Amino acid sequence: PTRRSSDLSGRVVATGYNGYGQCDVSNWHDIIAVSAGRNHTLALDKNGTVWAVGDNTYGQTDVSKFRNIKVK
């Protein structure tokens, strides 16, 4: 299994199976929320940017359509 989490500094850590690149999160910083599926990882940073890596078979990592995300 793959596991993802964020630490108090906003850095994301991912371990485990990385066959779709779902663990390629080493350059993510200032993350305030993380969500993950079996083969993909999504994150929201403090500026409202959504980051995504992993399998995109069903469009699950295509975040290009998201703009001006408001965090409440």
All heavy atoms as a GROMACS GRO file, in nm:
protein
  552
    1PRO      N    1   0.083  -0.121   0.000
    1PRO     CA    2   0.000   0.000   0.000
    1PRO      C    3   0.086   0.126   0.000
    1PRO      O    4   0.200   0.125   0.045
    1PRO     CB    5  -0.080  -0.012   0.128
    1PRO     CG    6  -0.008  -0.109   0.214
    1PRO     CD    7   0.071  -0.196   0.123
    2THR      N    8   0.028   0.232  -0.047
    2THR     CA    9   0.095   0.362  -0.049
    2THR      C   10   0.036   0.448   0.062
    2THR      O   11  -0.084   0.450   0.082
    2THR     CB   12   0.074   0.430  -0.185
    2THR    OG1   13   0.120   0.343  -0.287
    2THR    CG2   14   0.147   0.561  -0.194
    3ARG      N   15   0.124   0.522   0.131
    3ARG     CA   16   0.078   0.610   0.237
    3ARG      C   17   0.129   0.751   0.211
    3ARG      O   18   0.241   0.769   0.168
    3ARG     CB   19   0.130   0.560   0.372
    3ARG     CG   20   0.066   0.430   0.411
    3ARG     CD   21   0.122   0.379   0.543
    3ARG     NE   22   0.049   0.265   0.594
    3ARG     CZ   23   0.056   0.143   0.546
    3ARG    NH1   24   0.132   0.117   0.443
    3ARG    NH2   25  -0.013   0.044   0.598
    4ARG      N   26   0.043   0.851   0.239
    4ARG     CA   27   0.082   0.991   0.224
    4ARG      C   28   0.040   1.065   0.350
    4ARG      O   29  -0.064   1.037   0.409
    4ARG     CB   30   0.012   1.060   0.107
    4ARG     CG   31   0.048   1.004  -0.028
    4ARG     CD   32  -0.049   0.900  -0.059
    4ARG     NE   33  -0.065   0.872  -0.202
    4ARG     CZ   34  -0.136   0.772  -0.243
    4ARG    NH1   35  -0.196   0.693  -0.158
    4ARG    NH2   36  -0.148   0.747  -0.370
    5SER      N   37   0.120   1.163   0.387
    5SER     CA   38   0.085   1.249   0.500
    5SER      C   39   0.161   1.380   0.487
    5SER      O   40   0.254   1.391   0.409
    5SER     CB   41   0.119   1.181   0.633
    5SER     OG   42   0.258   1.162   0.644
    6SER      N   43   0.118   1.479   0.564
    6SER     CA   44   0.192   1.605   0.566
    6SER      C   45   0.238   1.631   0.708
    6SER      O   46   0.173   1.590   0.804
    6SER     CB   47   0.106   1.720   0.514
    6SER     OG   48  -0.007   1.738   0.594
    7ASP      N   49   0.352   1.699   0.721
    7ASP     CA   50   0.401   1.732   0.854
    7ASP      C   51   0.363   1.875   0.889
    7ASP      O   52   0.299   1.945   0.811
    7ASP     CB   53   0.552   1.707   0.865
    7ASP     CG   54   0.634   1.796   0.775
    7ASP    OD1   55   0.583   1.898   0.725
    7ASP    OD2   56   0.753   1.764   0.755
    8LEU      N   57   0.400   1.921   1.006
    8LEU     CA   58   0.360   2.054   1.052
    8LEU      C   59   0.418   2.168   0.970
    8LEU      O   60   0.366   2.278   0.970
    8LEU     CB   61   0.398   2.070   1.200
    8LEU     CG   62   0.324   1.977   1.296
    8LEU    CD1   63   0.377   1.996   1.438
    8LEU    CD2   64   0.175   2.002   1.291
    9SER      N   65   0.526   2.141   0.895
    9SER     CA   66   0.586   2.245   0.813
    9SER      C   67   0.520   2.256   0.676
    9SER      O   68   0.556   2.342   0.597
    9SER     CB   69   0.736   2.219   0.796
    9SER     OG   70   0.757   2.106   0.713
   10GLY      N   71   0.423   2.169   0.647
   10GLY     CA   72   0.354   2.172   0.518
   10GLY      C   73   0.421   2.089   0.411
   10GLY      O   74   0.388   2.098   0.294
   11ARG      N   75   0.515   2.005   0.450
   11ARG     CA   76   0.583   1.917   0.355
   11ARG      C   77   0.506   1.785   0.349
   11ARG      O   78   0.461   1.734   0.450
   11ARG     CB   79   0.726   1.891   0.404
   11ARG     CG   80   0.812   1.816   0.307
   11ARG     CD   81   0.954   1.805   0.363
   11ARG     NE   82   0.955   1.728   0.485
   11ARG     CZ   83   0.995   1.602   0.494
   11ARG    NH1   84   1.038   1.538   0.389
   11ARG    NH2   85   0.993   1.539   0.609
   12VAL      N   86   0.492   1.730   0.229
   12VAL     CA   87   0.421   1.602   0.210
   12VAL      C   88   0.522   1.489   0.201
   12VAL      O   89   0.624   1.501   0.135
   12VAL     CB   90   0.333   1.605   0.082
   12VAL    CG1   91   0.265   1.472   0.060
   12VAL    CG2   92   0.231   1.716   0.092
   13VAL      N   93   0.490   1.379   0.267
   13VAL     CA   94   0.573   1.259   0.263
   13VAL      C   95   0.488   1.145   0.209
   13VAL      O   96   0.374   1.127   0.251
   13VAL     CB   97   0.624   1.223   0.404
   13VAL    CG1   98   0.706   1.096   0.401
   13VAL    CG2   99   0.705   1.338   0.463
   14ALA      N  100   0.542   1.070   0.113
   14ALA     CA  101   0.470   0.957   0.056
   14ALA      C  102   0.563   0.837   0.051
   14ALA      O  103   0.680   0.849   0.015
   14ALA     CB  104   0.421   0.990  -0.084
   15THR      N  105   0.511   0.721   0.089
   15THR     CA  106   0.590   0.598   0.087
   15THR      C  107   0.509   0.486   0.025
   15THR      O  108   0.386   0.492   0.022
   15THR     CB  109   0.632   0.556   0.230
   15THR    OG1  110   0.514   0.533   0.308
   15THR    CG2  111   0.716   0.662   0.297
   16GLY      N  112   0.577   0.385  -0.022
   16GLY     CA  113   0.509   0.268  -0.076
   16GLY      C  114   0.519   0.258  -0.227
   16GLY      O  115   0.610   0.314  -0.290
   17TYR      N  116   0.425   0.187  -0.285
   17TYR     CA  117   0.420   0.164  -0.429
   17TYR      C  118   0.411   0.295  -0.504
   17TYR      O  119   0.330   0.382  -0.471
   17TYR     CB  120   0.300   0.074  -0.463
   17TYR     CG  121   0.283   0.050  -0.610
   17TYR    CD1  122   0.370  -0.034  -0.679
   17TYR    CD2  123   0.180   0.109  -0.681
   17TYR    CE1  124   0.356  -0.057  -0.815
   17TYR    CE2  125   0.164   0.086  -0.817
   17TYR     CZ  126   0.253   0.003  -0.883
   17TYR     OH  127   0.237  -0.019  -1.017
   18ASN      N  128   0.496   0.311  -0.608
   18ASN     CA  129   0.499   0.435  -0.684
   18ASN      C  130   0.490   0.408  -0.834
   18ASN      O  131   0.547   0.480  -0.915
   18ASN     CB  132   0.628   0.513  -0.651
   18ASN     CG  133   0.624   0.654  -0.703
   18ASN    OD1  134   0.520   0.716  -0.708
   18ASN    ND2  135   0.740   0.705  -0.741
   19GLY      N  136   0.417   0.306  -0.873
   19GLY     CA  137   0.408   0.266  -1.013
   19GLY      C  138   0.349   0.369  -1.105
   19GLY      O  139   0.372   0.368  -1.226
   20TYR      N  140   0.271   0.464  -1.053
   20TYR     CA  141   0.210   0.569  -1.134
   20TYR      C  142   0.265   0.707  -1.098
   20TYR      O  143   0.210   0.808  -1.140
   20TYR     CB  144   0.058   0.569  -1.117
   20TYR     CG  145  -0.007   0.444  -1.169
   20TYR    CD1  146  -0.034   0.337  -1.084
   20TYR    CD2  147  -0.040   0.432  -1.303
   20TYR    CE1  148  -0.093   0.220  -1.132
   20TYR    CE2  149  -0.099   0.317  -1.352
   20TYR     CZ  150  -0.125   0.212  -1.266
   20TYR     OH  151  -0.183   0.098  -1.314
   21GLY      N  152   0.369   0.710  -1.018
   21GLY     CA  153   0.426   0.838  -0.977
   21GLY      C  154   0.350   0.905  -0.865
   21GLY      O  155   0.372   1.022  -0.835
   22GLN      N  156   0.261   0.832  -0.799
   22GLN     CA  157   0.178   0.890  -0.694
   22GLN      C  158   0.254   0.928  -0.568
   22GLN      O  159   0.201   0.998  -0.482
   22GLN     CB  160   0.060   0.798  -0.659
   22GLN     CG  161   0.099   0.666  -0.595
   22GLN     CD  162   0.119   0.554  -0.695
   22GLN    OE1  163   0.169   0.574  -0.804
   22GLN    NE2  164   0.081   0.434  -0.656
   23CYS      N  165   0.380   0.889  -0.559
   23CYS     CA  166   0.463   0.927  -0.444
   23CYS      C  167   0.561   1.039  -0.478
   23CYS      O  168   0.644   1.077  -0.396
   23CYS     CB  169   0.541   0.806  -0.393
   23CYS     SG  170   0.438   0.679  -0.318
   24ASP      N  171   0.554   1.094  -0.598
   24ASP     CA  172   0.648   1.199  -0.641
   24ASP      C  173   0.605   1.335  -0.586
   24ASP      O  174   0.561   1.423  -0.659
   24ASP     CB  175   0.658   1.203  -0.793
   24ASP     CG  176   0.718   1.077  -0.850
   24ASP    OD1  177   0.786   1.004  -0.775
   24ASP    OD2  178   0.698   1.051  -0.970
   25VAL      N  179   0.618   1.353  -0.455
   25VAL     CA  180   0.570   1.473  -0.389
   25VAL      C  181   0.683   1.548  -0.317
   25VAL      O  182   0.657   1.640  -0.240
   25VAL     CB  183   0.459   1.440  -0.288
   25VAL    CG1  184   0.338   1.382  -0.359
   25VAL    CG2  185   0.508   1.343  -0.181
   26SER      N  186   0.808   1.514  -0.346
   26SER     CA  187   0.920   1.571  -0.271
   26SER      C  188   0.935   1.722  -0.288
   26SER      O  189   0.992   1.789  -0.203
   26SER     CB  190   1.050   1.502  -0.310
   26SER     OG  191   1.077   1.520  -0.447
   27ASN      N  192   0.883   1.778  -0.396
   27ASN     CA  193   0.896   1.923  -0.418
   27ASN      C  194   0.772   2.000  -0.373
   27ASN      O  195   0.761   2.119  -0.399
   27ASN     CB  196   0.926   1.953  -0.565
   27ASN     CG  197   0.814   1.909  -0.657
   27ASN    OD1  198   0.732   1.826  -0.619
   27ASN    ND2  199   0.809   1.963  -0.776
   28TRP      N  200   0.679   1.937  -0.305
   28TRP     CA  201   0.559   2.005  -0.258
   28TRP      C  202   0.588   2.068  -0.122
   28TRP      O  203   0.638   2.004  -0.030
   28TRP     CB  204   0.443   1.908  -0.244
   28TRP     CG  205   0.392   1.852  -0.374
   28TRP    CD1  206   0.441   1.873  -0.498
   28TRP    CD2  207   0.281   1.765  -0.389
   28TRP    NE1  208   0.368   1.804  -0.591
   28TRP    CE2  209   0.269   1.737  -0.527
   28TRP    CE3  210   0.192   1.707  -0.303
   28TRP    CZ2  211   0.170   1.654  -0.579
   28TRP    CZ3  212   0.093   1.625  -0.353
   28TRP    CH2  213   0.082   1.599  -0.489
   29HIS      N  214   0.552   2.197  -0.108
   29HIS     CA  215   0.575   2.270   0.016
   29HIS      C  216   0.453   2.353   0.050
   29HIS      O  217   0.372   2.383  -0.036
   29HIS     CB  218   0.697   2.361   0.002
   29HIS     CG  219   0.821   2.288  -0.039
   29HIS    ND1  220   0.895   2.212   0.048
   29HIS    CD2  221   0.882   2.277  -0.159
   29HIS    CE1  222   0.997   2.159  -0.016
   29HIS    NE2  223   0.992   2.196  -0.143
   30ASP      N  224   0.440   2.391   0.174
   30ASP     CA  225   0.330   2.476   0.220
   30ASP      C  226   0.193   2.413   0.193
   30ASP      O  227   0.097   2.482   0.158
   30ASP     CB  228   0.338   2.616   0.157
   30ASP     CG  229   0.466   2.688   0.194
   30ASP    OD1  230   0.511   2.673   0.309
   30ASP    OD2  231   0.521   2.758   0.107
   31ILE      N  232   0.185   2.282   0.208
   31ILE     CA  233   0.061   2.208   0.184
   31ILE      C  234  -0.028   2.215   0.307
   31ILE      O  235   0.018   2.194   0.419
   31ILE     CB  236   0.092   2.061   0.147
   31ILE    CG1  237   0.180   2.055   0.022
   31ILE    CG2  238  -0.035   1.979   0.132
   31ILE    CD1  239   0.119   2.115  -0.104
   32ILE      N  240  -0.158   2.243   0.284
   32ILE     CA  241  -0.251   2.249   0.396
   32ILE      C  242  -0.351   2.134   0.396
   32ILE      O  243  -0.418   2.111   0.496
   32ILE     CB  244  -0.326   2.383   0.400
   32ILE    CG1  245  -0.405   2.407   0.272
   32ILE    CG2  246  -0.227   2.498   0.424
   32ILE    CD1  247  -0.496   2.528   0.278
   33ALA      N  248  -0.362   2.061   0.284
   33ALA     CA  249  -0.454   1.947   0.277
   33ALA      C  250  -0.402   1.846   0.176
   33ALA      O  251  -0.349   1.884   0.072
   33ALA     CB  252  -0.594   1.993   0.238
   34VAL      N  253  -0.420   1.718   0.208
   34VAL     CA  254  -0.378   1.609   0.120
   34VAL      C  255  -0.493   1.512   0.106
   34VAL      O  256  -0.562   1.481   0.204
   34VAL     CB  257  -0.255   1.534   0.176
   34VAL    CG1  258  -0.218   1.417   0.087
   34VAL    CG2  259  -0.138   1.628   0.193
   35SER      N  260  -0.514   1.463  -0.016
   35SER     CA  261  -0.612   1.359  -0.041
   35SER      C  262  -0.551   1.262  -0.141
   35SER      O  263  -0.474   1.303  -0.228
   35SER     CB  264  -0.741   1.419  -0.099
   35SER     OG  265  -0.837   1.318  -0.119
   36ALA      N  266  -0.583   1.136  -0.128
   36ALA     CA  267  -0.521   1.038  -0.216
   36ALA      C  268  -0.615   0.925  -0.248
   36ALA      O  269  -0.699   0.886  -0.167
   36ALA     CB  270  -0.395   0.983  -0.150
   37GLY      N  271  -0.599   0.875  -0.369
   37GLY     CA  272  -0.666   0.753  -0.410
   37GLY      C  273  -0.563   0.643  -0.419
   37GLY      O  274  -0.447   0.660  -0.378
   38ARG      N  275  -0.600   0.532  -0.473
   38ARG     CA  276  -0.507   0.418  -0.482
   38ARG      C  277  -0.382   0.452  -0.561
   38ARG      O  278  -0.272   0.414  -0.523
   38ARG     CB  279  -0.579   0.299  -0.543
   38ARG     CG  280  -0.494   0.176  -0.552
   38ARG     CD  281  -0.573   0.060  -0.607
   38ARG     NE  282  -0.488  -0.057  -0.612
   38ARG     CZ  283  -0.530  -0.179  -0.591
   38ARG    NH1  284  -0.655  -0.202  -0.562
   38ARG    NH2  285  -0.446  -0.279  -0.598
   39ASN      N  286  -0.398   0.522  -0.674
   39ASN     CA  287  -0.285   0.549  -0.762
   39ASN      C  288  -0.265   0.697  -0.794
   39ASN      O  289  -0.206   0.732  -0.895
   39ASN     CB  290  -0.301   0.471  -0.892
   39ASN     CG  291  -0.295   0.322  -0.869
   39ASN    OD1  292  -0.214   0.274  -0.791
   39ASN    ND2  293  -0.382   0.248  -0.935
   40HIS      N  294  -0.316   0.786  -0.710
   40HIS     CA  295  -0.294   0.929  -0.732
   40HIS      C  296  -0.294   1.002  -0.598
   40HIS      O  297  -0.345   0.952  -0.498
   40HIS     CB  298  -0.399   0.988  -0.826
   40HIS     CG  299  -0.537   0.993  -0.768
   40HIS    ND1  300  -0.617   0.883  -0.759
   40HIS    CD2  301  -0.607   1.097  -0.717
   40HIS    CE1  302  -0.733   0.917  -0.705
   40HIS    NE2  303  -0.730   1.047  -0.678
   41THR      N  304  -0.232   1.122  -0.599
   41THR     CA  305  -0.226   1.205  -0.481
   41THR      C  306  -0.260   1.348  -0.520
   41THR      O  307  -0.212   1.398  -0.622
   41THR     CB  308  -0.085   1.203  -0.419
   41THR    OG1  309  -0.047   1.068  -0.392
   41THR    CG2  310  -0.080   1.281  -0.289
   42LEU      N  311  -0.343   1.414  -0.441
   42LEU     CA  312  -0.380   1.553  -0.462
   42LEU      C  313  -0.346   1.632  -0.336
   42LEU      O  314  -0.354   1.578  -0.226
   42LEU     CB  315  -0.530   1.567  -0.487
   42LEU     CG  316  -0.587   1.491  -0.606
   42LEU    CD1  317  -0.739   1.490  -0.599
   42LEU    CD2  318  -0.540   1.554  -0.735
   43ALA      N  319  -0.310   1.758  -0.353
   43ALA     CA  320  -0.282   1.842  -0.238
   43ALA      C  321  -0.320   1.986  -0.269
   43ALA      O  322  -0.322   2.028  -0.384
   43ALA     CB  323  -0.135   1.834  -0.201
   44LEU      N  324  -0.350   2.060  -0.164
   44LEU     CA  325  -0.383   2.201  -0.173
   44LEU      C  326  -0.279   2.278  -0.094
   44LEU      O  327  -0.255   2.247   0.023
   44LEU     CB  328  -0.522   2.226  -0.115
   44LEU     CG  329  -0.573   2.369  -0.111
   44LEU    CD1  330  -0.596   2.421  -0.253
   44LEU    CD2  331  -0.700   2.377  -0.029
   45ASP      N  332  -0.216   2.379  -0.158
   45ASP     CA  333  -0.118   2.456  -0.083
   45ASP      C  334  -0.182   2.584  -0.027
   45ASP      O  335  -0.298   2.615  -0.056
   45ASP     CB  336   0.008   2.486  -0.167
   45ASP     CG  337  -0.011   2.587  -0.278
   45ASP    OD1  338  -0.109   2.664  -0.278
   45ASP    OD2  339   0.076   2.589  -0.367
   46LYS      N  340  -0.107   2.656   0.055
   46LYS     CA  341  -0.163   2.772   0.125
   46LYS      C  342  -0.202   2.886   0.031
   46LYS      O  343  -0.277   2.974   0.069
   46LYS     CB  344  -0.065   2.822   0.230
   46LYS     CG  345   0.060   2.885   0.175
   46LYS     CD  346   0.150   2.934   0.287
   46LYS     CE  347   0.269   3.008   0.230
   46LYS     NZ  348   0.354   3.058   0.337
   47ASN      N  349  -0.154   2.884  -0.093
   47ASN     CA  350  -0.190   2.985  -0.191
   47ASN      C  351  -0.311   2.947  -0.275
   47ASN      O  352  -0.350   3.022  -0.364
   47ASN     CB  353  -0.071   3.014  -0.283
   47ASN     CG  354   0.046   3.071  -0.206
   47ASN    OD1  355   0.029   3.160  -0.123
   47ASN    ND2  356   0.164   3.020  -0.231
   48GLY      N  357  -0.368   2.828  -0.251
   48GLY     CA  358  -0.485   2.784  -0.326
   48GLY      C  359  -0.454   2.703  -0.450
   48GLY      O  360  -0.543   2.673  -0.528
   49THR      N  361  -0.327   2.666  -0.468
   49THR     CA  362  -0.289   2.585  -0.584
   49THR      C  363  -0.313   2.438  -0.553
   49THR      O  364  -0.276   2.390  -0.446
   49THR     CB  365  -0.140   2.606  -0.618
   49THR    OG1  366  -0.120   2.745  -0.648
   49THR    CG2  367  -0.098   2.522  -0.738
   50VAL      N  368  -0.374   2.367  -0.646
   50VAL     CA  369  -0.394   2.223  -0.634
   50VAL      C  370  -0.282   2.152  -0.708
   50VAL      O  371  -0.255   2.182  -0.825
   50VAL     CB  372  -0.531   2.180  -0.690
   50VAL    CG1  373  -0.547   2.029  -0.684
   50VAL    CG2  374  -0.644   2.248  -0.616
   51TRP      N  375  -0.217   2.058  -0.640
   51TRP     CA  376  -0.110   1.978  -0.697
   51TRP      C  377  -0.162   1.836  -0.714
   51TRP      O  378  -0.240   1.787  -0.632
   51TRP     CB  379   0.010   1.978  -0.602
   51TRP     CG  380   0.068   2.113  -0.581
   51TRP    CD1  381   0.024   2.207  -0.490
   51TRP    CD2  382   0.177   2.171  -0.650
   51TRP    NE1  383   0.100   2.320  -0.501
   51TRP    CE2  384   0.196   2.301  -0.598
   51TRP    CE3  385   0.261   2.126  -0.751
   51TRP    CZ2  386   0.295   2.385  -0.643
   51TRP    CZ3  387   0.361   2.210  -0.795
   51TRP    CH2  388   0.377   2.338  -0.742
   52ALA      N  389  -0.118   1.768  -0.820
   52ALA     CA  390  -0.164   1.631  -0.844
   52ALA      C  391  -0.055   1.550  -0.914
   52ALA      O  392   0.014   1.602  -1.002
   52ALA     CB  393  -0.289   1.632  -0.931
   53VAL      N  394  -0.040   1.426  -0.872
   53VAL     CA  395   0.051   1.332  -0.937
   53VAL      C  396  -0.014   1.195  -0.939
   53VAL      O  397  -0.102   1.164  -0.860
   53VAL     CB  398   0.189   1.323  -0.866
   53VAL    CG1  399   0.267   1.450  -0.881
   53VAL    CG2  400   0.173   1.285  -0.720
   54GLY      N  401   0.032   1.112  -1.031
   54GLY     CA  402  -0.016   0.974  -1.036
   54GLY      C  403  -0.097   0.943  -1.160
   54GLY      O  404  -0.093   1.014  -1.261
   55ASP      N  405  -0.171   0.836  -1.152
   55ASP     CA  406  -0.251   0.785  -1.263
   55ASP      C  407  -0.362   0.884  -1.300
   55ASP      O  408  -0.431   0.936  -1.213
   55ASP     CB  409  -0.312   0.650  -1.222
   55ASP     CG  410  -0.392   0.586  -1.332
   55ASP    OD1  411  -0.363   0.611  -1.451
   55ASP    OD2  412  -0.484   0.509  -1.300
   56ASN      N  413  -0.378   0.908  -1.429
   56ASN     CA  414  -0.481   1.000  -1.477
   56ASN      C  415  -0.577   0.932  -1.573
   56ASN      O  416  -0.639   0.996  -1.657
   56ASN     CB  417  -0.415   1.122  -1.545
   56ASN     CG  418  -0.512   1.234  -1.568
   56ASN    OD1  419  -0.598   1.261  -1.487
   56ASN    ND2  420  -0.501   1.299  -1.683
   57THR      N  421  -0.594   0.802  -1.562
   57THR     CA  422  -0.680   0.726  -1.652
   57THR      C  423  -0.820   0.785  -1.661
   57THR      O  424  -0.880   0.793  -1.769
   57THR     CB  425  -0.690   0.579  -1.607
   57THR    OG1  426  -0.559   0.523  -1.608
   57THR    CG2  427  -0.780   0.499  -1.698
   58TYR      N  428  -0.875   0.830  -1.549
   58TYR     CA  429  -1.011   0.883  -1.546
   58TYR      C  430  -1.013   1.034  -1.519
   58TYR      O  431  -1.114   1.088  -1.476
   58TYR     CB  432  -1.093   0.809  -1.441
   58TYR     CG  433  -1.099   0.661  -1.469
   58TYR    CD1  434  -1.021   0.572  -1.396
   58TYR    CD2  435  -1.179   0.610  -1.572
   58TYR    CE1  436  -1.024   0.435  -1.423
   58TYR    CE2  437  -1.182   0.475  -1.599
   58TYR     CZ  438  -1.105   0.389  -1.525
   58TYR     OH  439  -1.108   0.255  -1.552
   59GLY      N  440  -0.901   1.102  -1.543
   59GLY     CA  441  -0.894   1.246  -1.523
   59GLY      C  442  -0.874   1.287  -1.378
   59GLY      O  443  -0.888   1.403  -1.344
   60GLN      N  444  -0.838   1.193  -1.292
   60GLN     CA  445  -0.828   1.224  -1.150
   60GLN      C  446  -0.711   1.316  -1.114
   60GLN      O  447  -0.712   1.376  -1.008
   60GLN     CB  448  -0.824   1.095  -1.066
   60GLN     CG  449  -0.707   1.003  -1.093
   60GLN     CD  450  -0.736   0.898  -1.198
   60GLN    OE1  451  -0.790   0.926  -1.302
   60GLN    NE2  452  -0.698   0.775  -1.171
   61THR      N  453  -0.612   1.331  -1.201
   61THR     CA  454  -0.504   1.424  -1.172
   61THR      C  455  -0.503   1.543  -1.267
   61THR      O  456  -0.409   1.620  -1.268
   61THR     CB  457  -0.366   1.354  -1.177
   61THR    OG1  458  -0.346   1.298  -1.307
   61THR    CG2  459  -0.356   1.245  -1.074
   62ASP      N  460  -0.607   1.562  -1.343
   62ASP     CA  461  -0.617   1.677  -1.434
   62ASP      C  462  -0.680   1.793  -1.359
   62ASP      O  463  -0.800   1.811  -1.360
   62ASP     CB  464  -0.699   1.642  -1.558
   62ASP     CG  465  -0.707   1.757  -1.657
   62ASP    OD1  466  -0.635   1.857  -1.637
   62ASP    OD2  467  -0.785   1.747  -1.751
   63VAL      N  468  -0.596   1.872  -1.293
   63VAL     CA  469  -0.646   1.982  -1.212
   63VAL      C  470  -0.641   2.116  -1.287
   63VAL      O  471  -0.665   2.221  -1.229
   63VAL     CB  472  -0.569   1.993  -1.079
   63VAL    CG1  473  -0.592   1.869  -0.994
   63VAL    CG2  474  -0.422   2.016  -1.103
   64SER      N  475  -0.612   2.112  -1.415
   64SER     CA  476  -0.598   2.236  -1.492
   64SER      C  477  -0.726   2.317  -1.498
   64SER      O  478  -0.723   2.438  -1.519
   64SER     CB  479  -0.551   2.205  -1.633
   64SER     OG  480  -0.647   2.125  -1.700
   65LYS      N  481  -0.840   2.254  -1.476
   65LYS     CA  482  -0.967   2.327  -1.484
   65LYS      C  483  -1.002   2.401  -1.355
   65LYS      O  484  -1.092   2.482  -1.352
   65LYS     CB  485  -1.080   2.230  -1.519
   65LYS     CG  486  -1.099   2.121  -1.418
   65LYS     CD  487  -1.202   2.019  -1.465
   65LYS     CE  488  -1.197   1.899  -1.371
   65LYS     NZ  489  -1.214   1.775  -1.438
   66PHE      N  490  -0.929   2.376  -1.246
   66PHE     CA  491  -0.956   2.442  -1.120
   66PHE      C  492  -0.888   2.578  -1.115
   66PHE      O  493  -0.769   2.590  -1.139
   66PHE     CB  494  -0.908   2.358  -1.001
   66PHE     CG  495  -0.974   2.224  -0.993
   66PHE    CD1  496  -0.903   2.109  -1.003
   66PHE    CD2  497  -1.111   2.215  -0.973
   66PHE    CE1  498  -0.964   1.984  -0.994
   66PHE    CE2  499  -1.174   2.093  -0.964
   66PHE     CZ  500  -1.099   1.977  -0.976
   67ARG      N  501  -0.962   2.682  -1.082
   67ARG     CA  502  -0.907   2.816  -1.071
   67ARG      C  503  -0.967   2.885  -0.947
   67ARG      O  504  -1.083   2.862  -0.913
   67ARG     CB  505  -0.943   2.901  -1.193
   67ARG     CG  506  -0.884   2.848  -1.322
   67ARG     CD  507  -0.736   2.886  -1.333
   67ARG     NE  508  -0.684   2.852  -1.462
   67ARG     CZ  509  -0.613   2.742  -1.485
   67ARG    NH1  510  -0.589   2.657  -1.391
   67ARG    NH2  511  -0.566   2.716  -1.607
   68ASN      N  512  -0.891   2.971  -0.886
   68ASN     CA  513  -0.937   3.055  -0.775
   68ASN      C  514  -1.006   2.974  -0.665
   68ASN      O  515  -1.118   3.005  -0.625
   68ASN     CB  516  -1.031   3.164  -0.827
   68ASN     CG  517  -0.962   3.253  -0.926
   68ASN    OD1  518  -0.847   3.288  -0.908
   68ASN    ND2  519  -1.031   3.289  -1.031
   69ILE      N  520  -0.939   2.874  -0.617
   69ILE     CA  521  -0.994   2.791  -0.510
   69ILE      C  522  -0.994   2.870  -0.380
   69ILE      O  523  -0.893   2.928  -0.342
   69ILE     CB  524  -0.914   2.661  -0.495
   69ILE    CG1  525  -0.933   2.577  -0.620
   69ILE    CG2  526  -0.954   2.584  -0.371
   69ILE    CD1  527  -0.846   2.456  -0.627
   70LYS      N  528  -1.104   2.874  -0.313
   70LYS     CA  529  -1.117   2.945  -0.186
   70LYS      C  530  -1.107   2.844  -0.071
   70LYS      O  531  -1.176   2.744  -0.072
   70LYS     CB  532  -1.250   3.019  -0.176
   70LYS     CG  533  -1.274   3.116  -0.288
   70LYS     CD  534  -1.180   3.234  -0.281
   70LYS     CE  535  -1.213   3.332  -0.390
   70LYS     NZ  536  -1.107   3.424  -0.418
   71VAL      N  537  -1.021   2.874   0.023
   71VAL     CA  538  -1.006   2.788   0.140
   71VAL      C  539  -1.075   2.855   0.257
   71VAL      O  540  -1.050   2.971   0.286
   71VAL     CB  541  -0.856   2.765   0.172
   71VAL    CG1  542  -0.841   2.679   0.295
   71VAL    CG2  543  -0.786   2.704   0.052
   72LYS      N  544  -1.164   2.781   0.322
   72LYS     CA  545  -1.238   2.838   0.436
   72LYS      C  546  -1.213   2.756   0.559
   72LYS      O  547  -1.192   2.641   0.556
   72LYS     CB  548  -1.386   2.841   0.406
   72LYS     CG  549  -1.419   2.934   0.294
   72LYS     CD  550  -1.567   2.942   0.271
   72LYS     CE  551  -1.593   3.036   0.155
   72LYS     NZ  552  -1.730   3.063   0.135
   0.00000   0.00000   0.00000
